[in-house]
Amino acid sequence: MSQAQDIGMTRDIATHAPAIDEQNTMKKVMRRLIPFILLCYVVSYLDRINVGFAALTMNKDLGLTPSQFGLGAGLFFIGYFFFEIPSNLALHRFGARMWISRIMISWGVISMLTAFVVGPKSFAAARFFLGMAEAGFTPGIYLYFTQWFPGQWRGKATAFFLVGIPIANIIGSPLSGALMELHGMWGFKGWQVLLLLEALPAVLLGVLCLFLLPDRPSQASWLSPQERQWLESRLDAEQNTLAARHGNKLRDAFTNWRVFALAGANFCGIIGSLSIGLWLPQIIKEFGLPSHQVGLVAAVPYIVGAVAMTLWARLANKSEQRLLFVAGAIVAAAVSLAISAFLHDPLLKMLAITVAVASILSFQATFWAIPSGFLTGRAAAGGLALIVSIGNLGGFVGPSVIGFIREATQGFTYPLIFVAGALLLGAVITLALGDPSRARQ
């Protein structure tokens, strides 16, 4: 049977399916899946960045210099890089329910073990293995969305999912600051208590994944048979169209230059987001605040960011020029971060950093609808993993370079300028990309 006939038959199935209320059906899917997935992402992001708070006392206890902390923290993303694509392909083969459960349980256990590191080498090793364990989670969720959410619904689901980043910081910053004050609990130091208690939810949620995440609509008992048939037909028709235009094989992703361009833009964006996330507690600590107040102040940029990214994503979803929203957000982040580098008043500096954080989050909330708009099948599994894995190398480069620059200059001025330059490069790459969903490979 020809590809055109196959696509035609799929469309006929969708056409002759019983009348379904799309809004009610998709809202039901959103309510069932997104809150739990969002909670998992909040926990994953918290486990990724809480070492920034632990560093307030851990670095002294372990004898870590700024460069050793930056390098060790960044090794998380090296482990992530090497295991990202194999992990996402395994998820495509074995299903999200089982594989995401495996990811969460293993990263929770390794995150707990990080509390027992004794020096620079064991800290670096723990971060590397934590990256290995978590590899595949984020692109796996994006792949999972292609199996549940058609068209604009996928953009909405992605935006809600990415709200987990500011929520993790809004909840995690004050919580981490408070846990740091529990020095001596169970005979542990404050940073050890922090790492142990914040890792436990990942293990518990990993177990719950086995019961709450059906792999596909056809397995969802909470959808009616008609709703399951309609959604499967709708997704099949969409993915067949994408496959006809861009291919759905693994090699189609690895030979598509737009995938690598998106990876480059993501790399620059993650230099910004992870560098700020990991070093912000130490920037605020220089204002002379105690740990619990550092946590409260660090939450403010993410409270603003949660609102900003939601509004920005809505505007982008309504526009036919999504790329301009993606690039505009990262340009705003670069400019405001560069300004913050030269401000010494704590209030003005935090105001500029808040704008930068809100802009980076707005970039992330609009960016991920681009690759899912032209990748499907194994091409989506490999392509999304490639974009995330190459992008996540920015999580190694950014914190590491900041650590070395800060050690050499004894301040955060030049590190912030470096991050602003990386963000500006990301904007240039984004604008040069064009809209992949409207072009053939």
C-alpha positions in Angstrom: 0.0 0.0 0.0 1.4 3.5 -0.9 2.1 6.1 1.7 -0.6 8.4 0.3 -3.2 5.6 0.5 -2.2 4.8 4.1 -2.6 8.5 5.1 -6.0 8.6 3.3 -7.3 5.5 5.1 -6.2 7.0 8.5 -8.1 10.2 7.7 -11.1 8.2 6.7 -11.1 6.4 10.1 -10.9 9.8 11.8 -13.7 11.2 9.7 -16.1 8.3 10.3 -15.4 8.0 14.0 -18.4 8.8 16.3 -18.8 12.5 17.0 -16.6 13.5 19.9 -16.4 16.7 21.9 -12.7 17.5 21.4 -12.6 20.1 24.1 -14.0 17.9 26.8 -11.9 14.9 25.8 -8.6 16.7 25.7 -9.4 18.6 29.0 -10.0 15.2 30.5 -6.6 14.0 29.3 -4.9 17.2 30.6 -6.5 16.7 34.0 -5.5 13.1 34.2 -1.9 13.3 33.0 -0.5 16.8 33.4 -0.7 17.3 37.3 1.2 14.1 38.0 3.8 14.6 35.2 4.2 18.2 36.5 4.8 16.9 40.0 7.4 14.5 38.7 9.2 17.3 36.8 9.2 19.5 39.9 10.9 16.8 41.9 13.4 16.1 39.1 14.4 19.7 38.7 14.6 20.1 42.4 17.0 17.2 42.7 19.0 18.8 39.8 19.5 22.2 41.4 19.4 21.7 45.2 23.1 21.2 45.2 23.3 25.0 44.7 21.9 25.4 48.2 23.9 22.5 49.6 27.0 24.4 48.4 26.4 27.2 50.9 28.0 25.0 53.6 29.0 21.8 51.7 31.8 23.4 49.7 33.6 24.4 53.0 32.9 21.0 54.6 34.3 19.1 51.6 37.0 21.7 50.7 35.6 22.4 47.3 36.9 25.5 45.4 34.5 27.4 43.1 36.0 25.7 40.1 35.7 22.2 41.6 32.1 22.9 42.6 31.3 24.2 39.1 33.0 21.3 37.4 31.5 18.7 39.7 28.0 20.1 39.4 28.3 20.3 35.7 29.3 16.6 35.3 25.7 15.8 35.9 25.1 16.8 32.3 28.0 14.8 30.9 26.3 11.7 32.3 23.0 12.9 31.0 24.5 13.5 27.5 25.9 10.0 27.0 22.8 8.1 28.2 20.1 10.5 26.9 19.5 9.0 23.4 19.7 5.3 24.5 17.3 6.0 27.3 14.8 7.7 25.1 14.9 4.9 22.5 14.4 2.5 25.4 11.3 4.5 26.4 10.0 4.4 22.9 10.4 0.6 22.9 9.3 -0.4 26.4 6.7 2.4 27.1 6.7 5.5 29.3 5.0 3.9 32.3 7.8 1.4 33.0 10.8 3.5 31.8 9.9 6.7 33.6 9.4 4.7 36.7 12.9 3.2 36.3 14.4 6.7 35.8 12.8 8.3 38.8 13.6 5.4 41.3 17.2 5.2 40.2 17.8 9.0 40.3 16.2 9.2 43.7 18.5 6.6 45.2 21.6 8.2 43.7 20.6 11.6 44.8 20.3 10.3 48.4 23.8 8.8 48.1 25.2 12.2 47.2 24.7 13.2 50.8 27.6 10.9 51.7 30.3 12.3 49.4 33.5 13.2 51.1 35.5 15.3 48.7 35.8 16.7 45.1 36.2 13.3 43.4 33.3 11.6 45.1 31.1 14.7 44.6 32.0 14.7 40.8 31.3 11.0 40.5 27.9 11.3 42.3 26.9 14.1 40.0 27.9 12.1 36.9 25.9 9.0 38.0 22.9 11.2 38.9 23.0 12.5 35.3 23.1 8.9 34.0 20.1 7.9 36.1 18.0 10.9 35.1 18.9 10.8 31.4 15.8 10.4 29.2 13.3 11.9 31.6 12.7 15.3 29.9 12.8 14.1 26.3 10.8 11.1 27.3 8.1 13.3 28.5 8.1 15.3 25.3 7.9 12.0 23.4 5.1 10.9 25.6 3.2 14.1 24.7 3.4 13.2 21.0 1.5 10.0 21.9 -1.3 11.8 23.7 -1.7 15.4 22.6 -2.3 16.5 19.0 -1.6 19.9 17.5 -2.0 22.9 19.7 -2.9 20.7 22.7 0.7 19.6 22.7 1.9 23.2 23.0 -0.5 23.7 26.0 0.7 20.5 27.7 4.3 21.4 27.2 3.8 24.9 28.6 2.1 23.4 31.7 4.9 20.9 32.1 7.6 23.5 32.0 5.9 25.5 34.7 7.6 22.8 36.8 10.8 24.7 36.6 9.6 27.9 38.4 7.5 25.8 40.8 10.5 23.7 41.7 12.4 26.9 42.6 9.4 28.6 44.3 8.9 25.6 46.5 12.5 24.3 46.6 14.3 27.6 47.4 12.6 28.3 50.7 12.4 24.6 51.5 16.1 24.1 50.8 17.0 27.2 52.9 15.0 25.9 55.8 16.4 22.3 55.6 19.9 23.8 55.7 19.0 25.0 59.1 18.5 21.4 60.4 22.2 21.0 61.0 22.7 18.1 63.4 19.4 16.2 62.7 20.0 12.5 62.8 23.7 13.3 63.2 23.9 14.8 59.7 25.0 18.2 58.6 22.4 20.6 57.1 23.4 20.0 53.5 23.2 16.2 54.0 19.6 16.5 55.5 18.7 18.6 52.4 19.9 16.0 49.9 18.4 13.1 51.7 14.9 14.5 52.3 14.5 16.1 48.8 15.5 12.8 47.0 12.9 10.7 48.7 9.8 11.9 46.7 11.5 10.8 43.4 11.5 7.2 44.6 7.8 7.3 45.8 6.7 9.0 42.5 8.6 6.4 40.5 6.5 3.7 42.1 3.3 5.6 41.4 4.2 5.9 37.7 3.5 2.2 37.3 -0.1 2.8 38.2 -0.9 6.3 36.9 0.8 6.6 33.4 -0.9 4.6 30.7 1.4 4.4 27.6 -1.2 5.3 25.0 -4.9 6.4 24.8 -5.9 2.9 23.9 -4.9 1.8 27.5 -6.7 4.6 29.3 -9.7 3.2 31.2 -10.8 6.7 32.1 -11.6 7.5 28.4 -14.7 6.1 26.8 -14.1 3.6 23.9 -15.3 6.3 21.4 -12.8 8.9 22.9 -10.0 6.4 22.8 -10.7 5.6 19.1 -11.0 9.3 18.2 -7.8 10.3 19.9 -5.8 7.4 18.5 -7.1 8.1 15.0 -6.3 11.8 15.3 -2.8 11.2 16.5 -2.1 8.6 13.8 -3.3 11.0 11.1 -1.1 13.8 12.4 2.0 11.6 12.8 1.5 10.1 9.3 1.4 13.6 7.8 4.6 14.5 9.7 6.3 11.3 8.6 5.4 12.0 5.0 6.9 15.4 5.2 10.0 15.0 7.4 10.4 11.2 7.9 9.9 9.1 11.0 13.1 7.0 11.1 16.0 7.6 13.5 18.3 8.6 10.6 15.8 11.3 9.5 16.4 13.1 12.8 20.2 12.7 12.7 20.4 14.0 9.1 18.1 17.0 9.6 20.1 20.1 10.2 17.2 21.8 11.9 17.5 19.3 14.8 21.1 20.3 15.4 20.2 24.0 15.1 17.6 23.5 17.8 20.1 21.7 19.9 22.5 24.7 19.6 19.8 27.1 20.7 18.8 24.8 23.6 22.5 24.6 24.6 22.7 28.4 24.9 19.4 28.6 26.8 20.5 25.9 29.3 23.7 27.8 29.9 21.5 30.6 31.1 18.9 28.6 33.1 21.2 26.2 34.9 24.0 28.7 35.5 21.5 31.0 37.2 19.8 28.1 39.0 23.0 26.7 40.4 24.8 29.9 41.3 21.9 32.2 42.3 22.0 31.1 46.0 25.7 32.1 46.2 25.0 35.4 44.4 22.3 36.2 46.9 24.5 35.0 49.8 27.0 37.9 49.0 24.2 40.3 50.0 24.9 39.1 53.6 21.7 37.1 54.2 21.4 33.9 56.3 20.5 30.6 54.5 16.7 30.7 55.2 16.5 34.3 53.8 18.6 33.3 50.8 15.9 30.7 50.0 13.1 33.2 50.2 14.8 35.8 48.0 15.8 33.1 45.4 12.2 32.1 45.0 11.1 35.6 43.9 12.4 35.5 40.3 10.7 32.1 39.7 7.3 33.4 41.1 7.5 36.2 38.5 8.7 33.7 35.9 5.8 31.3 36.4 3.3 34.0 35.5 5.4 35.4 32.7 6.1 32.1 30.9 2.4 31.1 31.1 1.3 34.4 29.5 4.1 34.3 27.0 3.2 30.7 25.9 -0.4 31.7 25.4 0.5 34.6 23.2 2.9 32.4 21.2 0.2 29.7 20.7 -2.1 32.3 19.3 0.5 33.7 16.9 1.6 32.3 13.5 5.1 33.7 14.3 6.1 31.5 17.2 9.8 31.8 16.4 9.7 35.6 17.1 8.4 34.9 20.6 11.1 32.3 21.2 13.9 34.6 20.1 12.4 37.7 21.7 12.4 36.0 25.1 16.0 34.9 25.0 17.1 38.4 23.8 15.4 40.0 26.8 17.2 37.5 29.0 20.6 38.3 27.6 20.1 42.1 27.9 18.7 42.0 31.5 21.5 39.6 32.6 24.2 41.8 31.1 22.7 44.8 32.9 22.7 42.9 36.2 26.4 42.2 35.9 27.2 45.9 36.5 24.6 46.6 39.3 25.8 46.5 42.9 22.6 47.6 44.7 21.0 44.3 45.9 17.5 45.4 45.0 18.3 46.5 41.5 20.5 43.5 40.9 17.7 41.1 41.9 15.3 43.1 39.7 17.5 42.6 36.6 18.0 38.9 37.5 14.3 38.5 37.9 13.6 39.8 34.4 16.4 37.4 33.1 14.9 34.4 34.8 11.4 35.2 33.6 12.6 35.6 30.1 14.6 32.4 30.1 11.5 30.5 31.4 9.4 32.2 28.6 12.0 31.0 26.1 11.7 27.4 27.3 7.9 27.5 27.4 7.7 28.4 23.7 10.8 26.6 22.4 9.7 22.9 22.8 6.6 23.2 20.6 9.0 23.7 17.6 10.7 20.2 17.5 7.5 18.4 18.3 5.9 20.2 15.4 8.0 18.3 12.8 9.3 15.1 14.5 7.4 11.9 14.9 8.0 8.2 15.5 11.7 7.1 16.1 12.7 10.4 14.6 11.0 12.1 17.5 12.5 9.7 20.0 16.0 10.3 18.7 15.6 13.9 17.7 14.1 15.1 20.9 16.8 13.2 22.9 19.5 14.7 20.7 18.2 18.2 21.2 18.0 17.7 25.0 21.3 15.9 25.3 23.4 18.4 23.3 21.5 21.2 25.0 22.2 19.8 28.4 25.9 20.1 27.8 25.2 23.7 28.4 24.5 22.7 32.0 28.1 21.4 32.1 29.7 24.3 30.2 27.9 27.1 32.0 28.4 26.3 35.7 32.0 25.1 35.0 33.0 28.3 33.1 31.4 30.4 35.8 33.3 28.6 38.5 36.7 29.2 36.7 35.9 32.8 35.9 34.7 33.6 39.4 37.8 32.0 40.9 40.0 34.1 38.6 38.1 37.4 39.1 36.7 36.9 42.6 33.3 38.1 41.6 30.2 37.5 39.4 30.5 40.4 37.0 32.3 38.6 34.2 30.5 35.2 34.7 27.2 37.0 34.2 28.5 38.7 31.0 29.6 35.3 29.7 26.1 33.9 30.3 24.5 36.9 28.6 26.7 36.4 25.5 25.7 32.7 25.3 22.0 33.7 25.5 22.4 36.2 22.7 24.0 33.5 20.5 21.0 31.3 21.2 18.8 34.1 19.8 20.8 34.4 16.6 20.6 30.6 16.1 16.8 30.6 16.7 16.2 33.4 14.2 18.3 31.7 11.6 16.3 28.5 12.0 13.1 29.6 10.3 9.9 27.6 11.0 10.7 23.8 10.6 7.0 22.8 10.5 6.5 24.8 7.3 9.5 23.5 5.5 10.6 20.2 4.0 13.8 18.7 5.2 
